[in-house]
Amino acid sequence: MNVGRIYIGFLLMSALVAGIAMYYLQVYAFYEEVPVDEENVQLTSLMSGTPEVILSENFQGIDSDSSPVRYRACFETDLSLALLTETYVGIDDAVPLVAPGWFDCFDAAQIGGDLEDGTALAFMGVENVTYGIDRVVAVYPDGRGYVWNQINFCGEVVFDGDPVPEECPTPPESLN
């Protein structure tokens, strides 16, 4: 009887330790702070089609090498939405991904809702920052801004193992 209790206790403790470790690894372990750099926030120009650095301040960002879509950032800009919409490529299919709870400046649900109702506007930051992954920037009228990476059409197709569509660039050898 005592051997059974010890065995069950060992199993429960192992499960608890494994659960705590898994939670820690998912939420905290692999994230690193993105260093503040004048080129942290870029938008794709309507004229040139290339990313350009925009004025930003109070930048906070996190990223992880474990996944190309773990990038999240918050910033502020003095640029107006009118100027941004006349100068940079807007996008309609922006869907912010949830950030870890401890990165409290980024609220994906709020940003997503505000993009849907037009309170905030989304812009192409850098297309194919990594193959199949776009960096997206959302900006509010008061100058608050948010950045995240999301899978684009080409990424969805290629990552599912389907042939590369004609309109997509050739994927790197590592994805073949």
Secondary structure, DSSP 4 states (H G I P E B T S, - for coil): -HHHHHHHHHHHHHHHHHHHHHHHIIIIITEEEPPP-TTSSEEEBTTTSSEEE---EEEEEEEETT-TT--EEEEE----HHHHHHHB-B-S---PPPPPTT-TT--HHHHHHHHHHTSSEEEEEEEEEETTEEEEEEE-TTSEEEEEEEE-HHHHHHHTTPPPPTTSPPPPGGG-
